[in-house]
Amino acid sequence: MKKIKYTAILFITLFSLSNCNKKLDVVPQQNITPDQITTADDVKALLFGEYSLMQNANGFGERLIFIPDLLADEKQVDFVGTFTNYKDFFTKTQDKQNSIPAGIWSNMYLVLNLSNTVLSKISLIDPSEQDEITGEAEFMRGVALFELVKLFGLPYSAGNISTNPGVPIILDPPKYVYDPANALVSRASVGDVYVQVLKDLQDAANKLPTSQDDNRADQYAAKAFLSQVYMQMGDYVNAATMANDVISSGKYNLVSTFNQAFNNVSNSQEDVFAIQQSAQSNAGTSDNGLTTFYSPAPQGRGDAQVDAGYKTFFENGDFRKTYTQSGSSIGGFSGKYTLKWADFYKAVPVIRLAEMYLTRGEANLRKGGAPIGGIAPLDDINKVRQRSGATPLLGVTGNDFVEERMRELGFEGDRLWTLKRLQMDVSGLLYTDNKLVLPIPQREIEVNSNLVQNPGY
Amino acid sequence: MKRIISLITCMWLITTVAWSQAGSDISGRVTDSKDNSPLSGVTVTVKGKEIITQTDKNGAFKIQIPDGPQILVFTFIGYTELELPATSNMQVSLSSTEKTLNEVIVVGYGKAVKKDVTGSIAKVGSKDIQNVQAPSFESALQGKAAGVVIESGSGKLGQGIKVSIRGTSSISASSQPLYVIDGLPVITSSQSDPNNDPTNPLADINPNDIESVEILKDASAAAIYGARAANGVVLITTKKGRNNQKTTIEVNAFNSWSNPARKWKFLDAQQYVDLIELAAKSDGTYDYNNGISGYPDVNSAIADYKDFYESNILDYFSLGTDWKKAAVNTDWQNLLYNKDALTHQVDVSAYGGDEKTKFYVSGFYNKQDAIVINNRFYRYGGRLNLDHAASEKLSFGINLSVDCSQLNRVSNDNAFSTPGQLVAQLPISPLYDPTTGALNSNTLYSNSLFDAQFNSDIQVTFRTLGNAYLNYQFFPSLAFRSEIGADILNLEEDAFQGKETIDGGGVGKANVIISQSASLNTNNYFTYTPNLGDKNKLNAVAGMSYLQNDSKFASSFGENIPSDAIKNLSGTTLITFANSSGSRYTFLSYFLRGNYSFDNKYLVSASIRADASSRFGPNNRYGYFPAISAGWVLSQEKFLQNSKVINFLKLRASWGQTGNAEIGEGSYLALYGVSNYPNLPGYIPVSLSNPDLQWEKTKQTDIGLDFAILHNRITGELDYYKKMTTDLLLNVNVPFTTGYSSYLKNLGSMENEGYEITLNSTNLDGVFRWNTNFNIGFNKNKVLDIQGQVIEGGFGLTQRAIAGQPIGVFYGQQFLGVDPQTGDALYMGTDGKPTSDYGQAALMVLGKSNPDFTGGFTNTFSYKGIDLNVFFTFVSGNKIYNAAGVYMNGGFYNGFDNQTTEELNAWTGEGDVTNTPRVGYFYGSGYQNSSRFLYDGSYIRLKNVSLGYNLPKSLMDAWHINSARLYISGTNLWTSTKYPGDPEVNTETFGNIGGGQDFYTIPQAKTITVGLNVKF
């Protein structure tokens, strides 16, 4: 009897021991490992991951649009909030420790790396689809590099493009185990970055289809971005050509009233490229996202108000002048708020057809000669003005386009880039002022000694 | 197997064969002096002879003694040794010896007598834990054990508590100790809403069920818990009954009333208006002097700014009341506190036992109101501890507790809706709108009293801890114990934010969080205690344990409600987020330990544990954690044996290695997570792989001295230790350009070195007794090497791990004062000279958040039935950063928040010598994070004072009760500190680098308690 007892105890003990070893292999329940990326759908999922990064608050969901506007002409936005990292941009006292440059930098480099991963796994995609996916990944990479070089480098218009530092160009797929040997990259020159941006976006424009489901980037999105790139470069022929390609595609129409261009559930007829949002997928509702800042409390924080100077750009009767609401910030400041970002969960227009008209018109005007597309600059500007009930101009100058862009594209992140490319002062600062260029994140410099900080930080 | 058994049997026979001499029989009975219950298992020895017996279950013994007068020695673990001349029919009464060297202490997988222990173990008994008015039992340990630092995050209830034993020994992994309740390792990390402050799962445990808490401090004590012991181990033992003990029923009840221990001093309405006027003057003058707006003269500039401030702030927020006469003077700080917040606890327990069965059953109900509004904690539950001896050899039992708690929460400190931020509102803002009579909705920041009124956040936790055991005594010398236990925690948190509130976003929101954690643990081990005669004692333990934890977490968020009537997700019409996830970890361990002592003089102990965990990759899955220690009882040596002064003196030394694996799951793997974009589900990378990831190791050396002098009136312990942590599990930053931000790597080292002194003294004995306990622990932490990594934490002012510095030093701009000419804040520049340009200020180490030393000082007085206990705790050498300083002392630059009275010293104009810089929304100065808001955090606090009265025996007999004690006590009644707020605050309780940051954090409570304890 005793023996049985001992044996039983021993047996149970040994049994439990031998069984345990297997239990040390535990599989993650909400993540996948790289070896689980094996199909075309898996590679596409990586590409779709890039859309969510573009939607992120560190992408077009907020900061790529909001931060340039905070830095730009003070006749547009007033920042009345308590977040010092934002306020410092508004007062142009941001330092290298500020968390916002680090956020944008890390997010956009993640886009770059994901594109590189997708491109390295393109063989998993069905050959008939490989061009499209390649183009889409290049589109993402080109846009990410373009946004980075605009924010972290001196403008193209400042010249010295082969010596002014831009941002590092990453084209190789990331390693899954960290290897400092190839991680300590240096900043490429502004000119080299633009070369890569053009290469990516041109290839994307060639490979992408004319239309895609779910408001993904298509050929015209690539061309619209190319028009922005060429405008920054002062290459008006190509800028006008690209804008004209978008306009003459016939795919887009100006919506009949200005307000219909905003707060839409998905792309409006005039959106060439827009970020989609929903109640379940958005750039933020409490501390982040355009609506959080631009919508008054209690819905948003109401930290970004329309500056009193903004209305001086308009004549009475211009619908865009009164496209505002009254309200108060979470910090108790009452004021006016633009309605462009009034509602949560709505699509964020990144490039609208209206901008293409203004770009084509301005580029045609500045290049001179026969207008590309055959439409006179005056007609392009008036097309945009008439929609909002502004009186048609009788003649047009370059400055008319600058002001029209402020009227039409205010709070959409355009102003700073327009002023910089035209070498115009920004709130009394020279367009090349140190504070108009973001600092390379301090932690990035600390982990990568090959990076050179921007002057003034 | 058979052979082993026969071998062991032989050894046992050899060692027990010695007793067979002729003489006379003596019999008697041994009882407990406390309640006259029989004591079984008492060793009875004839002094100087090798004749030994034990009392039976009725306490009776029978021993053969040689002829002639003999002395009998009665020894029993936990009782004072007694020597009596042998007489017939002896009635022996032993008294228990708490706080003496014969004390039994719980060690890993066993028990030991204090004087035989070679490791450093602190014991805190039930007396110190019972009825202490604290949200969780760990709070009661503060100041009770040298080297154990308890930091309560805030005066909010149910919140996480940071416990560090002998300093912080990790940077990126957890530095919290392992908690083991009756042999079962328990979950202590927060299981609730990750967007709010962490909560404390240990708060569910009824402190009055706890018999003792043993804190294993050095490696030799802790290494038996191997991979999980680097931060020390806290062993919690719950109460048990005793064999043949008359059933006792004990009732405890208390009520307490709490208020904030310390408040900030904010401006009143008149002071606020005056400061606003000063801001107008400063801004106007600055504008004019610098030619910013081109005013013709300074007065017109000031007038313009005055107009701005008065119309935008004073007129706007006073809602038509006459701010010039300070018609409204709202003390917003008062509104965030409950007045005399009530706590009520009742618990009943019954314990006792017969020959075969021992039991302890208890039930408790506790309801606490926090000092802060809307924060309330209820808990109730029961416990059954049952032990049964089925036969001489087989016994089994269970420790089972079932608890339910409900925590009504407020938002975290960094939310406008938290009551703590009410202090930012303006004193000129009326509480009620004078025109409508309704609660003022036009305050500077959204009035969180709306949130208090319309929001709710209720977390309900069910916790079951159960551990069953079976003990089989093969031979008197060999026992096998098998334990299987479960720690099951179920938590549901329902939060609701009404339409009227800032968190409700105008549409109303609700969310639910369901969190479940189930741990399965089994310990199986043999204990071998051969009888090797009088001089040699051996105790060996060998066994294994397996732990498996499965956690599930699900949350859903919805918004858009028709009205505030329905306070859960069914009232919402738009689900904005829903998610469920799960994780598992496992630990498989084998352990071996031997303790040997010779002649009670020389003590040696060695142990090794092998651990394997799912948290590490196959390359480095196993870790080995050895320890050895030795003790020398000098007082047993001839040269000290007869000393009149020294009663006990033991020198001990230990060395061992423990590990840390608290890094979360899957850290060695490269992982992708799911990304969410409308119609385009995707993957994004989240972590890099490190296949070589392995345990963080802490080697600790400890040298200690235990002593008792002057007839045991003064006892004490001195310890010196040095802990060296290597292979630190660090989150190493990598360039963002790689697509990643950091990865976990074993890198670098850190050390903790310190001294601990514990002294207990009986100053007066007799009718009037006076005892003093004093303990102090010094710890010096130093990060030795992190290979240039930048590792940051903190909240307002950055904190860093920097090689050569203690962990978590405050790192930033040093404030040097104010330029009397301009009112500019001056900072230490990179060139070593003062600069008014914040951007040019040098980043430097400004101080540390960990104290140099901490301790406690207790005096206990008793006279007849009256006892008085006075307990101080102290902390010294740490800094506290007021992260809210940029707002409450921002001089309006960062908002028009009400300011603390420090701003009354603000610079008023050229030539004003002050330390408070220029105020102004437009051109203020010194509003950024810097050492300006860093304060000395040292304090001494009257943690507890209690006065008890034991009702006289005559009354007891008349009422048929055993004892009754009535007491009144006070917590945190007095504090001395240089910090302007409460020094016991930390807005980010967990994390090793961040600490000592205050951000509108709720202070500790000052509490008066009245209670009654009755035993039947």
Interface residues (C-beta under 8 A of the other chain):
Chain A: K5 Y6 T7 I9 L10 I12 T13 S16 L17 C20 N21 K23 L24 D25 V26 P28 Q29 Q30 N31 I32 T33 P34 Q36 I37 D42 K44 A45 L46 L47 F48 G49 E50 Y51 S52 L53 Q55 T82 T84 K87 T93 D95 Q97 A102 W105 S106 Y109 L110 L112 N113 L114 T117 P168 I170 P174 K175 Y176 V177 Y178 A183 L184 V185 D213 D214 R216 S266 Q276 Q277 S278 A279 Q280 S281 T285 S286 A297 P298 Q299 I330 G331 G332 F333 S334 P441 R443 E444 E446 V447 N448 L451 Y457
Chain B: M1 I5 N312 Y316 F317 F416 T443 L444 Y445 S446 Y472 F474 F480 S482 T501 I502 G504 G505 G506 V507 T522 N524 M544 Y546 Q548 E559 L574 I575 T576 F577 A578 S581 G582 S583 R584 Y585 T586 L588 A612 S613 S614 R621 E665 G666 L669 A670 L671 Y672 G673 V674 S675 N676 Y677 P678 N679 L680 P681 G682 Y683 I684 P685 V686 L688 S689 N690 P691 V732 N733 V734 P735 F736 T737 T738 G739 Y740 S741 Y743 V790 E792 T798 Y838 G839 V886 Y887 N894 G895 F896 Q928
